[in-house]
């Protein structure tokens, strides 16, 4: 006859597991010896091994009693169903592994290859990592809404960087190294206005002018509030308002601060 510790050792489980199986009714409580200790026989070892095998195979404990008493036919059917369920669970876990791999991949999370290549180009031309991270998050939001448009938009963004002024604009924007009185902010505002005035003559994506998406994308600028707030002031002085979607204001100021009528709003 065996003690509970010996039973657990023979069956390859813990004493705690044996007590739990007693508690849920899987393993009958044995007779106790004269000293009040549980005393197990060989049949208890066999039953415990069967329970352990089923539990390790992923069978819910609530289903174990049914299988222990099932006929060979029913047992085989139940095992096949368990196998199907385990196969589904394996596929689910594999998808999770792929998602975790994407997380580890950084920029490629939720972004198409074209966007990842674009972010790589920003690094190649010396754009600071903080700005790249904000760009990445903004494009993740956009890609989730219009995945079918991303290839064309990324191609257009890359073409914009054929212009040295665009490269210079992005290189200037380094919030970690800029104060609100940094003269480079004036250069950045001038470049942004100059480029925007040229872009105003080209067709613009209607999707990116929609009020809700503009508000969401503008919120990314909050990461660099002190710098972007000052840049907004400088843009306003030059007759422009906005961030993601710049628009002309009714009044523009010349370089000397003189007020002159604004050009008609771009359409």
Secondary structure as GFF3:
##gff-version 3
##sequence-region A 1 267
A	DSSP	alpha_helix	4	11	.	.	.	ID=ss1
A	DSSP	alpha_helix	15	24	.	.	.	ID=ss2
A	DSSP	alpha_helix	42	56	.	.	.	ID=ss3
A	DSSP	alpha_helix	61	68	.	.	.	ID=ss4
A	DSSP	alpha_helix	72	104	.	.	.	ID=ss5
A	DSSP	three_ten_helix	106	108	.	.	.	ID=ss6
A	DSSP	alpha_helix	113	124	.	.	.	ID=ss7
A	DSSP	alpha_helix	129	145	.	.	.	ID=ss8
A	DSSP	three_ten_helix	147	149	.	.	.	ID=ss9
A	DSSP	alpha_helix	150	160	.	.	.	ID=ss10
A	DSSP	alpha_helix	164	172	.	.	.	ID=ss11
A	DSSP	three_ten_helix	175	177	.	.	.	ID=ss12
A	DSSP	alpha_helix	184	199	.	.	.	ID=ss13
A	DSSP	three_ten_helix	207	209	.	.	.	ID=ss14
A	DSSP	alpha_helix	211	219	.	.	.	ID=ss15
A	DSSP	three_ten_helix	220	224	.	.	.	ID=ss16
A	DSSP	alpha_helix	225	237	.	.	.	ID=ss17
A	DSSP	beta_strand	240	241	.	.	.	ID=ss18
A	DSSP	beta_strand	247	248	.	.	.	ID=ss19
A	DSSP	beta_strand	251	253	.	.	.	ID=ss20
A	DSSP	beta_strand	259	261	.	.	.	ID=ss21
###
